[in-house]
Every structure is written in C-alpha cells, then in structure tokens.
C-alpha cells in the first residue's frame, strides 16, 4: 500500500498533517484535503478544547496512548501537525490508513 501524502516519517516517528473542522456534528475522518488529512471534531476551538479532543480522537483511531501524540504545529490554526513518537506508518492500523485516501 502506498503511503498517503499526509504522512511524513523519520527515524524517531511520523508526522501527520491535518486539516481540522471544529464544531462538527460528529468526530470523523473525512479523507485527504490536499496533502493533509481532514478531520471533523465536535469540540469548539476555544481554550484548546478542539486540540484536546483531536488528540483523544486520533489516539483512539490509531490504537496509541495519548502520550505518543504531540501537537507540534498549528495550536490556533485549522492546519495542524501531529508527531507520532516512535511510530512508523507501517505500525498504524490498516483501517485507519484506508480512510486516509
């Protein structure tokens, strides 16, 4: 399987580039939006609520502990980058990767 364009790996982990839609009707992965994965989050973008909900949602989808996901870019932007510590694309669930197309 080809690696989706929203992933960028290095020796210490993988960067996941995201486009977030806060205040959605439900948490969901939409698919690719350019070179980013579009994700809908129900939380509003107030006091980091959307960022916290995003980390919690992605950790569940990726079967990873929240401590392995770090928001590295885009604290106040819809465009965000999450670093998956000690995780390569091949380690991610196949079901998640299929939704990244």
Buried (B, 14 or more C-beta within 10 A) or exposed (E): EEBBBBBBBEEEBBBBBBBBBBEBEEBBBEEBBEEBBBBBBBBEBEEBBBBBBBBBBBBEBBEBEEEBBBBEEBEEEBEBBBBBEEBBBEEBEEEBBEBBE
